[in-house]
Amino acid sequence: MTEMIVDGQPLPFVEGQTVAAALVATGRLAWRTTRVGHRPRGVFCGIGVCFDCLVTVDGAPGQRACLVPARPGMTVTTGEGDDD
C-alpha cells in the first residue's frame, strides 16, 4: 500500500483510488466545513459535479477530492470551504 500526506499525517491508499476514496476508506466521511454554519462536508456526488469535497493538493486550493487521483507523497490539506 502507498501513502500520501493528509493534514501532516500519512494516509494509505490503493493504486487507482482518488483522494476522496482514500479518505472514506480510512473512515473520514467529512474533511471540511462550510464558512457559515460550519456544516460538515465530504463526498456528496462523487463525480465532480458538486464542490463539497474540496481540498488543497500540493498547495493548489479548491481541488475536488473525488476527481484527484491519489499519488505517492502528495500533500493534501483539508479545512474550511469557500461556500456557505
C-alpha positions in Angstrom: 0.0 0.0 0.0 1.2 3.5 -0.8 0.9 6.7 1.3 0.1 10.3 0.8 0.2 13.0 3.5 -3.1 14.4 4.7 -3.0 17.2 7.3 0.5 16.2 8.2 -0.2 12.5 8.7 0.4 9.6 6.4 -2.7 8.2 4.8 -2.5 4.8 3.0 -4.3 4.3 -0.3 -4.6 1.7 -3.0 -3.4 2.5 -6.5 -6.3 3.8 -8.6 -8.1 5.5 -5.7 -9.0 9.1 -5.7 -8.1 11.3 -2.7 -11.8 11.1 -1.6 -11.9 7.3 -1.9 -8.8 7.0 0.2 -10.2 9.3 2.9 -13.5 7.4 3.0 -11.7 4.1 3.1 -10.0 5.2 6.3 -13.2 6.3 7.9 -13.2 10.0 7.2 -16.6 11.0 5.9 -16.2 14.8 6.3 -13.0 16.8 5.9 -14.1 20.4 5.7 -16.8 22.6 6.9 -18.8 25.5 5.4 -17.9 29.0 6.4 -21.4 29.8 7.5 -22.8 27.3 10.0 -19.7 25.1 9.9 -21.6 22.3 8.4 -19.5 19.2 7.7 -18.7 18.3 4.0 -17.1 15.4 2.3 -18.1 13.3 -0.8 -21.6 14.1 -2.0 -21.9 13.4 -5.7 -18.5 11.6 -6.2 -18.3 12.6 -9.8 -17.1 16.2 -9.7 -20.4 18.0 -10.2 -20.7 19.5 -6.7 -17.9 21.1 -4.7 -18.5 19.5 -1.3 -15.2 17.6 -1.3 -12.8 20.4 -1.8 -9.2 20.0 -0.5 -5.8 21.7 -1.2 -3.5 19.4 -3.1 0.3 20.2 -3.2 -0.5 23.8 -2.4 -3.3 24.2 -5.0 -6.6 25.1 -3.3 -10.1 24.2 -4.4 -9.4 20.7 -5.8 -12.3 18.3 -5.8 -11.0 15.2 -3.9 -13.3 12.9 -5.9 -11.5 13.8 -9.1 -7.9 13.9 -8.0 -6.0 10.6 -8.3 -4.1 9.7 -5.1 -0.3 9.8 -5.7 2.5 8.7 -3.5 3.9 11.5 -1.4 1.3 14.1 -2.4 0.3 16.6 0.3 -3.4 17.1 1.0 -4.7 19.7 3.3 -8.3 19.7 4.5 -10.2 22.5 6.2 -12.9 25.2 5.8 -14.6 25.7 2.4 -15.4 28.7 0.4 -19.2 28.4 0.3 -22.0 28.5 2.8 
